[in-house]
Amino acid sequence: MDSRAITAFGIMDCLPESPREVLALRSTTPAAPIPLAALVFDLNNVLYDATVWQRWLLQLLNRFGVHTHFEAFFCVFEHDYLPAVYRGERDFWDALRDFLLAAGMTKGRVEEALAAAHGKYRDLWDDVRPFPGVAATLAQLAARGVRLAVLANSGAPADCLIQRLSRLGISQRFDVVLSSRDLQAAKPAHECYQAVIDALDVPSDAIGFVGHEPLELAGAALAGMVAFALHHTTDGQADIYLDRFDQLLHVVAPLARCQQRAC
């Protein structure tokens, strides 16, 4: 495992200098609502709580003698093992198996943990609900003419993500849903942001990206998008920091279609 990530949990330490410099120069509070044509959302821990299964898994591992800090543990999993899953290059459960073996668990314990995790994974995801205010805020943003999109790092294709959004009751709000699995690239790779910019067909500076991962916020900033940090870590840097999802209604103003094309 990456000992630096475990001991420091300094995700921003993994950033190249250019994103840090770009974000350091950007304002953090708007003097007035920002005119935007579209908003792009990450899925996990932005539209819903994706830590439920992780917390359950960590409790299971504690019973197997693995005692660690939640953020440090899953920081390593997210940044060292999941990118290949997100790009469609390997299976999620194979990645988890390698991660647990690298954490020092015996093969027998790992297989026992995976067997239990398989059974719980779907049940917990089926019970996921949107964060408070998400459904109402998305409806109001769409009614105002702000186009909405999802750009997710996921081992599942976009069709599966649309089904998940449908179970949450919010799929109809999104004009575009893109998955890293289909793009064969994972955020913060530039091609992910460019793909959603192209799909929305509006200039990058007329698009806001709502996320919580520091690297993904940095990638959005480098792509020319306005970065909104929600449920962010202390390392996260962005143009705007949100405490609640419904604050988007106060910090975003719809950009007139004529302005979108500078007519």
C-alpha positions in Angstrom: 0.0 0.0 0.0 0.9 3.6 -0.4 2.2 4.5 3.1 2.0 8.2 2.3 -1.7 8.0 1.6 -2.3 5.9 4.7 -0.4 8.0 7.2 -1.1 11.5 5.9 -4.3 11.0 4.0 -3.2 14.1 2.0 -4.9 13.4 -1.3 -3.8 16.9 -2.5 -0.2 15.8 -2.1 -0.9 13.5 -5.0 -1.8 16.5 -7.2 0.6 17.8 -9.8 1.6 21.4 -9.2 -0.5 22.9 -12.0 -4.0 21.9 -10.5 -3.0 23.2 -7.1 -1.8 26.5 -8.6 -5.0 26.8 -10.7 -7.3 26.2 -7.8 -5.3 28.5 -5.5 -6.0 31.4 -7.8 -9.8 30.9 -8.0 -12.3 32.6 -5.7 -14.1 30.5 -3.1 -17.3 32.6 -2.6 -19.4 34.2 -5.3 -20.3 37.9 -5.0 -23.5 37.0 -7.0 -25.0 33.9 -8.4 -22.8 32.4 -11.2 -24.5 32.2 -14.6 -24.2 28.7 -15.8 -25.8 26.7 -18.7 -25.2 23.3 -17.1 -24.2 21.4 -14.0 -22.4 18.1 -14.0 -22.6 15.9 -10.9 -20.5 13.2 -9.5 -22.7 10.3 -8.1 -21.1 8.9 -5.0 -21.3 11.1 -1.9 -22.8 13.9 -3.9 -26.3 12.7 -4.9 -26.4 10.0 -2.3 -24.3 8.4 0.5 -22.0 5.8 -1.0 -20.2 5.1 2.2 -22.9 2.7 3.7 -21.4 -0.4 2.2 -17.8 0.8 3.0 -18.7 1.3 6.6 -20.3 -2.2 6.7 -17.2 -3.7 5.1 -14.9 -2.0 7.6 -17.0 -3.4 10.5 -16.7 -6.8 9.0 -12.9 -6.5 8.6 -12.6 -5.3 12.2 -14.1 -8.6 13.3 -11.3 -10.2 11.2 -8.6 -8.3 13.0 -8.1 -5.5 10.5 -8.1 -2.2 12.5 -7.6 1.0 10.5 -8.9 4.5 9.9 -11.9 4.6 7.5 -10.6 7.5 5.3 -7.0 6.3 5.1 -8.1 2.7 4.3 -10.5 3.6 1.5 -8.3 6.4 0.2 -5.8 3.7 -0.8 -8.5 1.5 -2.3 -9.9 4.3 -4.3 -6.7 5.7 -5.7 -4.6 2.5 -6.1 -7.0 -0.2 -7.0 -10.3 1.2 -8.3 -9.1 3.2 -11.4 -8.6 0.0 -13.4 -12.1 -1.0 -12.4 -13.5 2.4 -13.4 -11.8 2.0 -16.8 -13.3 -1.4 -17.3 -10.0 -3.2 -17.2 -10.7 -5.4 -14.2 -13.4 -6.8 -12.0 -14.4 -4.9 -8.8 -14.2 -8.0 -6.6 -10.7 -9.0 -8.0 -9.5 -5.5 -7.1 -11.0 -5.8 -3.6 -9.4 -9.2 -3.2 -5.9 -7.8 -4.1 -6.5 -4.8 -1.8 -7.3 -7.0 1.2 -4.4 -9.3 0.6 -2.1 -6.2 0.4 -3.6 -5.1 3.7 -2.2 -8.2 5.3 -5.2 -10.5 5.5 -4.7 -14.2 4.8 -6.2 -15.8 1.7 -8.7 -17.7 3.8 -9.9 -14.6 5.6 -10.1 -12.6 2.4 -12.3 -15.3 0.7 -14.5 -15.4 3.8 -14.9 -11.6 3.8 -15.7 -11.5 0.1 -18.3 -14.2 0.4 -20.1 -12.2 3.1 -19.6 -8.9 1.2 -21.1 -10.3 -2.0 -24.4 -11.1 -0.2 -24.6 -7.7 1.5 -23.5 -5.5 -1.4 -26.7 -5.5 -3.5 -28.9 -5.3 -0.4 -27.2 -2.1 0.8 -27.2 -0.4 -2.6 -30.9 -1.2 -3.1 -31.6 0.8 0.1 -29.6 3.9 -0.9 -31.7 7.1 -1.1 -30.8 10.6 -2.3 -29.4 13.1 0.2 -32.0 15.5 1.6 -32.9 18.2 -0.9 -31.5 16.5 -3.9 -34.7 15.6 -5.7 -36.3 19.0 -5.1 -33.2 21.0 -6.0 -32.6 19.1 -9.3 -36.3 19.7 -10.2 -36.0 23.4 -9.6 -32.7 23.7 -11.5 -34.1 21.9 -14.5 -37.2 24.1 -14.4 -35.0 27.2 -14.5 -33.4 25.9 -17.7 -30.1 24.6 -16.2 -29.1 21.4 -18.0 -28.0 18.6 -15.7 -25.6 15.8 -16.3 -23.8 13.0 -14.4 -20.1 12.1 -14.9 -19.3 9.2 -12.7 -16.3 7.0 -12.0 -17.9 3.6 -12.0 -17.3 0.0 -12.9 -20.8 -0.1 -14.4 -21.9 1.2 -17.8 -24.1 4.3 -18.1 -27.2 2.2 -18.6 -26.8 0.7 -15.2 -26.2 4.2 -13.7 -29.4 5.4 -15.3 -31.3 2.5 -13.7 -29.8 3.4 -10.3 -30.9 7.0 -10.8 -34.3 5.8 -11.8 -34.6 3.8 -8.5 -33.7 7.1 -6.7 -36.5 8.8 -8.6 -34.2 11.4 -10.3 -33.2 9.9 -13.6 -35.6 12.1 -15.6 -33.7 15.3 -14.5 -30.5 14.4 -16.4 -29.9 15.1 -20.1 -26.5 13.3 -20.1 -25.2 10.4 -18.0 -21.6 9.3 -18.6 -19.7 6.4 -17.0 -15.9 6.0 -16.9 -16.5 2.4 -17.9 -17.8 3.4 -21.3 -15.2 6.2 -21.7 -12.4 3.8 -20.7 -11.0 6.6 -18.7 -11.5 7.7 -15.1 -11.6 11.2 -13.5 -9.4 13.2 -13.2 -8.3 12.3 -16.7 -9.1 15.3 -19.0 -10.9 13.2 -21.6 -13.7 12.5 -19.1 -14.5 16.2 -18.6 -14.1 16.8 -22.3 -16.6 14.1 -23.0 -19.3 15.7 -20.9 -18.5 19.1 -22.3 -18.9 17.8 -25.8 -22.1 16.0 -24.9 -23.6 19.1 -23.4 -22.3 21.2 -26.3 -21.7 24.4 -24.3 -18.4 26.1 -23.4 -16.6 24.7 -20.5 -16.7 28.0 -18.5 -20.5 27.8 -18.7 -20.5 24.4 -16.9 -20.2 23.7 -13.1 -18.9 20.5 -11.7 -20.3 19.4 -8.4 -18.0 16.9 -6.6 -16.2 16.1 -3.4 -13.0 14.3 -4.4 -10.0 16.8 -4.5 -8.4 15.2 -7.6 -11.7 15.3 -9.5 -12.4 18.9 -8.5 -8.9 19.8 -9.7 -9.5 18.0 -13.0 -12.7 20.0 -13.5 -10.9 23.2 -12.8 -8.2 22.4 -15.4 -10.9 21.6 -17.9 -12.2 25.2 -17.5 -15.3 24.2 -15.5 -16.5 26.0 -12.3 -15.7 23.6 -9.4 -18.3 23.2 -6.6 -17.2 21.2 -3.5 -19.9 19.3 -1.6 -19.3 16.9 1.3 -15.6 17.7 0.7 -12.5 16.8 2.7 -10.3 19.3 4.3 -7.9 18.9 1.4 -10.6 19.7 -1.2 -10.2 23.0 -3.1 -12.8 24.6 -5.3 -14.4 27.8 -6.5 -17.5 27.3 -4.3 -17.9 25.3 -1.1 -21.4 24.0 -0.4 -22.7 22.8 3.0 -26.0 21.6 1.6 -27.1 20.4 -1.8 -30.0 23.0 -2.0 -27.5 25.9 -1.8 -27.0 25.4 -5.5 -30.3 27.2 -6.0 -28.7 30.3 -4.5 -25.2 30.2 -6.1 -26.2 29.3 -9.7 -28.2 31.4 -12.1 -29.3 30.0 -15.5 -27.3 31.3 -18.4 -29.4 32.6 -21.3 -29.1 30.3 -24.4 -27.9 33.3 -26.5 -25.1 33.9 -24.0 -24.1 30.2 -24.2 -23.1 30.7 -27.8 -22.0 34.4 -27.4 -24.4 35.5 -30.0 
